[in-house]
Amino acid sequence: MSRVWKRFFYKIRMPVLIPFGLLVVSGSIHIGTDQYGSSFTEVVAAVLLFLFYLIGFAMIAAIPIALLLEAYGRARTEIEEENETLIKALKND
């Protein structure tokens, strides 16, 4: 895949994913109400409870992920500095 196609898909991801996500959620609520005989309010309450737990888990998981990303960034910076040192040493020879 060329860089142009990658950039194109990157630019259209949100305008495509948001309506698709809304369609999936509304379809899931519709199937849930038809399949289990629950009222629409009960299904919406269950979805909101799930989102509450999901956001809580994401907040807890964000701290270790941020620490790992920071460590990765430092390691990458160190490697880039080592590469620059090696390139300078090879140019001087």
Residue pairs with C-beta under 8 A, 6 or more apart in sequence:
25 47
28 47
29 40
29 43
29 44
29 47
32 38
32 43
32 46
33 39
33 40
33 43
38 46
